[in-house]
């Protein structure tokens, strides 16, 4: 299991753009960067993006989850922030008929990497910094960029399911 993950129920009628917003909320990101969903067929790959009409790209604002996911198609890759390349493997566990129109968070682990931390290797450095911020070896640049995390009590191992669910409940999809 990866150190940061989320499990939730989501309405099948949601668009992939609404799915993206759900992921952003459950991970605590601010939706500042482009994203895509990628799935591979036997002989090609297709991207789902918003506002990109190139060949082999589907519109995330139109395509619904129920148009893609099925008992045969259960996997895709979600990429957020192409510069930092946050890639998430999305795995459909099951389809539940007659679910509600809201998102229900079931479980999760770990705090989301802060935006702009430099990708997976930068996130590891930020975690080391936060866990050992009293070490005098940390360069002042780390304090300038990520000292706010120490001041806010950021814990890379913490995930507050109730707080995230509250945010989902109050969000207008």
N, C-alpha and C positions, 0 to 999 in steps of 0.2 A: 504494500500500500504506500503511495507517495506521502510525504510529510504534510502536504496540504491538499485536502479534498473536500467535496461537498456531495451530499446525496439529497435529492428532493423530488417531489412529485410536481409535475407541471402539466397544464391542460394541453391536450393534443391539438387543439385549435389555435394555439399560440403560433405567431410567425417566428421565423428564425431571428428576426430583430428583437422581438419580445424575449426570446430565449437568451439572446446576448445580454439584454438588460437584466434578466434574472441572474445570469452568471456574474455580471458586474456587481449586483447588489449582494449576492451571497459571498463573494470574495472581498467585498469592501473596496473595490476600485471605483474610479470616478468617471469612466467612459470618456477618456481624453484621447484615445488612439483608435485607429482603424482595426477591424477584425475580419476574420473569415472563418467559415466552416468548410472543411474539405472532406469529401468522400471519394473513394476509389471504386470504380467498376472494374470488371475483369480486364478491359483494354484502355481505360482512360480514367482521368480524375476530373471532378467537377467541384468548383468553389461556389459557396453561397456567400454573397456579400451585399452590402447596401450601396446603392449608387455606383455600381460597376457593371457595365453592360458589354463586357468583352465576351468572346467566344468561350464556352464551357463555364460560364458564370451565371448563377441563378440569383434572383433578387430576394434578399433576406427579408424585405418588407412585405413580400407577397407569399413566398413559399411557407407553408405551414408544417409543423412537426409531423402531423399525421400524413402529410404528402411524402415524407421521406422515411420515417421510422416504421418498421414492421417486424414481425417475428423473424424475417430473413435479413433485414438490414438493421443492425443494432449498434454499429460503431461509426464514429466520425471524429475528426480532429478539429478542435476550436483553437484558433491562434488569435491572440490579442497583442497589440503593439508590435508591429512588424520589426521595429528596431530592436526591441528587447526579446522578441520572439517567445512570448509565453505560450507554450503549446499544452493543450489539455486533451486527453483522450476522453471522449464522451461515450459512455456505454449505457445503452438502454437495458435495464434489468427486467422490466415487465411492463405490459400494457394493462391498465386497470380500466375496464369499461365503466362509464358513468361517473367519472371523477368530477370534482368541482371546477369552478372557473378561476380558482386562486392557486397560488404556489404554496406548497407546504414543504418546509425544510424538515428533513428526517434526521440527518446527522451530518457531522463534519469534523474536520481535524485541522489544527494549525491556523495561525494568522496568515492573512494574505501578504505577499510581498508588497512593500510600498512601491507606488509608481515611481519610475525614474531611478530605480536602484541599480540598474545595469544588468538585468537578466538574472539567470539562475546563479551565476558565479558572483555577481554583485550582491544578490540576496544572501548568499552564504556569508559574505563579508559583513553585511549589515547585521545578520544574526550574531556573528562573532563580536561585533562592536557593541551591540545592545547588551549582550550577556556579560561582557567584560569592559564596560565603558569606563571603569575606574583605572584601567591600565594606562599608564602614561605614554605608552608607545603609539597610541592612536594619534594620527596626524590631525591637525586642526581642520583640515578639509572635511574629514568624516564628521567632526563636530558641527561644522557649518551646514553640511548637507543632511545629516541624520540625527543630530543632537535632539531635535524635537521629539524623536521617538523615545529617547531615554526620558525626557521630561514628561511625556504623556503616559509613561509606563507600558510601552509596547512590549508584549511578550510574544515571541514568534511561535510559541507552543500553544497559545491560548486561542480558543474559538468559543464565542458566546452565542449559542444557538438561539436563545430567546430574544436577544437584541437584534440579530439578523432577521429572525422571523417577524419581529415588530416592524422593521424597515420594509420588508416585503409586503406586509399587510397594509402599510400606509402608502405604498407606491401606486401611482396610476399607470397601468400598462396600456 
